[in-house]
Amino acid sequence: MRPVADFGDTLLVGTAAVRRDSGQHNILLMGHRDTVFGKGEAARRPFHIAGDRAYGPGIADMKAGLVMNAFVLAAFQKFAPDIPVVAMMTGDEEIGSQASLSHIDEEARYARAVFNAEPARPTGNFVSGRKGGFTYRFEIGGKAAHAGVNFAEGASAIGELAHKITALHALTDVQQGITLNVGRVSGGSSTNTVAAKASGEDGCSLRRWRAARPLDCRYRGDLCPFDRSGHENHVRAPERIPAAGPDAGQCCAFHHLSRSRGSLGFGNIRRVHRRMR
Ligand SMILES: [Zn+2]
């Protein structure tokens, strides 16, 4: 168990052969046990089984995946304990895995393969990659003044925010899979006061993770210190969700899965790319 301060702890359990001293050795089964629902949802719709189906919040995404991982783990422990399989259950996936990211990074370093038990689509298609992203929060400080009496002495944080939004949105490049969206803003105190404060949040998503660093540099270096007429800008360290895309190992695993499904009489499946936001 790896403690997490504000969300569910990260739980780890593995077969006897799991090692963390010899490079990429283990097979890592990933899963999360948090859901997207608000407090009280489990009390309103408690877990129950009717017929051969289980019901409750998050039953598909992804309690079913955790149950599957538990059975996989138990099967390897019983029939092939020399295969190093470790299962990780996190508690903050639906809000971006920020608290458990270091645990995932660390465990993945000792893994030669990682499988995530997210639910497939109703067609059987499954998610083989996802866009990565950042969430930025920024604050702008201006200078308050009475808008009717001494307007010229003020510096509007909201005016500055408007420039910033336009500039940030201009970083979007749909062809390259990069989108930047200022999705929340607030500021000001009254209509006859030049706004002394404004703030905003934007979500940036990108398909190729190698674009993350240049984008972050442009965001911080070019855009944040507008600093015209006495404005101050503060950008908090972004929350990040790394992108994960298809690679050679994943293609190999996909073809193996496809063949196995075919031999069991299931239809064709496709891979789909998941957007984070
Ligand atoms: Zn999920």
Boltz pocket constraint, residues with backbone or C-beta under 6 A from the ligand:
constraints:
  - pocket:
      binder: B
      contacts: [[A, 32], [A, 61], [A, 62], [A, 93], [A, 118], [A, 119]]
      max_distance: 6.0
